[in-house]
Amino acid sequence: MNRENTRALFSKFPFFYPESSLRESSMAFGFECGDGWYKLLLKLCNKIQDELNKSPAEIKKNFRVVQVKEKFAGVRFYVQGGNDKIDAAIAKAEAESLRTCEKCGKKGDQKGSGYWILTLCKKCRSAEKRKVTEESNL
């Protein structure tokens, strides 16, 4: 994800802790996914923050996001702590990512692209195929 979107999420939501050591969190690397999922992640983080605002202090204190990445064509949002409502919101966002282009955010589907399975729209998939073809010709 680009720096602007990364900074926006880090500044709005205190549960990312990007300054944590790598033993505690991988968020020092930022978001290991494309910008097309930014709106999906923003929506998820707003839901999480709303739930944390209603939660006891102990849950708020112990909740943190430890990694956000693409894996098997979907977003993976790994956390420490939380509750059932937060877990359900994460599961819903992860499922939605499987229908959302990781590059641009439009409706997408999952297919292999080179060595990876990606969720992309038709336009971004075509661009990705060209990129893979060009790289294989080097």
C-alpha positions in Angstrom: 0.0 0.0 0.0 1.3 3.5 -0.8 2.7 5.8 1.9 -0.3 8.2 1.8 -2.8 5.5 2.6 -0.5 3.9 5.1 0.0 7.1 7.0 -3.8 7.8 6.9 -4.6 4.5 8.6 -1.7 4.7 11.0 -2.7 8.2 12.1 -6.4 7.6 12.5 -6.2 4.2 14.3 -4.0 3.8 17.4 -4.2 0.0 17.4 -1.6 -0.4 14.6 1.5 0.4 16.7 3.9 0.7 13.7 6.8 1.6 16.0 6.6 -1.8 17.8 9.5 -4.2 17.6 9.3 -7.0 15.0 8.9 -9.5 17.8 5.6 -7.9 18.7 4.2 -6.8 15.3 4.9 -6.8 11.5 3.3 -3.4 11.1 6.7 -1.7 10.9 6.6 -3.1 7.3 3.3 -1.3 6.7 0.4 -2.9 4.8 1.6 -5.7 2.6 -1.2 -5.4 0.1 -2.4 -3.2 -2.7 -4.2 0.2 -2.6 -7.4 -1.3 -4.0 -8.2 -2.6 -0.5 -7.7 0.7 1.2 -11.4 1.6 1.4 -12.2 -2.0 2.6 -9.5 -1.6 5.4 -10.7 1.8 6.3 -14.3 0.5 6.7 -13.0 -2.4 8.8 -10.9 -0.2 11.0 -13.8 2.2 11.7 -15.9 -0.8 12.8 -13.1 -2.1 15.0 -12.7 1.4 16.5 -16.4 1.7 17.2 -16.4 -1.7 18.9 -13.3 -0.8 21.0 -15.0 2.4 22.1 -17.8 0.3 23.5 -15.5 -2.3 25.1 -14.0 -2.5 28.6 -10.7 -0.8 29.2 -8.9 -4.2 29.3 -9.9 -5.1 25.8 -8.9 -1.6 24.5 -5.6 -1.8 26.2 -4.7 -5.3 24.9 -6.0 -5.0 21.3 -3.5 -4.5 18.5 -3.1 -5.3 14.8 0.0 -7.4 14.2 0.0 -7.8 10.4 -2.1 -6.9 7.4 -1.1 -8.6 4.1 -2.3 -10.4 1.0 -2.4 -14.1 1.1 -4.1 -16.5 -1.3 -5.8 -13.6 -3.1 -7.4 -12.1 0.0 -6.5 -9.7 2.7 -5.4 -11.2 6.0 -5.8 -9.0 9.1 -4.1 -10.6 12.1 -4.8 -9.2 15.5 -4.0 -9.8 19.2 -6.9 -9.5 21.5 -10.4 -8.2 20.6 -13.8 -9.9 20.9 -16.3 -11.9 18.8 -17.7 -8.8 17.1 -14.2 -7.7 16.0 -13.4 -11.2 14.8 -16.7 -11.2 12.8 -15.9 -7.8 11.2 -12.5 -9.1 10.2 -13.9 -12.3 8.7 -16.4 -10.2 6.7 -13.7 -7.9 5.3 -11.5 -10.8 4.4 -14.4 -12.4 2.5 -15.1 -9.1 0.8 -11.5 -8.8 -0.3 -11.9 -12.0 -2.4 -14.4 -10.0 -4.6 -12.5 -6.7 -4.6 -9.6 -5.9 -7.0 -6.4 -5.5 -4.9 -5.0 -2.9 -7.3 -7.9 -0.5 -7.9 -10.8 -1.5 -5.6 -13.3 -2.4 -8.3 -15.2 -5.7 -8.5 -12.7 -8.5 -9.1 -12.2 -12.3 -9.1 -9.5 -14.7 -8.2 -7.2 -16.3 -10.8 -3.7 -17.2 -11.1 -1.3 -14.6 -12.4 2.2 -15.8 -12.9 3.1 -17.6 -9.7 0.4 -15.9 -7.5 -3.3 -16.1 -7.1 -4.6 -12.6 -7.1 -8.0 -10.9 -6.9 -8.1 -8.4 -9.8 -10.6 -6.8 -12.1 -10.4 -7.5 -15.8 -8.4 -4.3 -16.6 -5.8 -4.9 -13.8 -5.5 -8.5 -14.6 -4.7 -7.6 -18.2 -2.0 -5.2 -17.0 -0.6 -7.9 -14.7 -0.4 -10.4 -17.5 1.5 -7.9 -19.6 3.9 -7.3 -16.7 4.5 -11.1 -16.1 5.1 -11.6 -19.9 7.6 -8.7 -20.0 9.4 -10.0 -16.9 9.6 -13.6 -18.4 11.2 -12.2 -21.5 14.1 -10.6 -19.7 
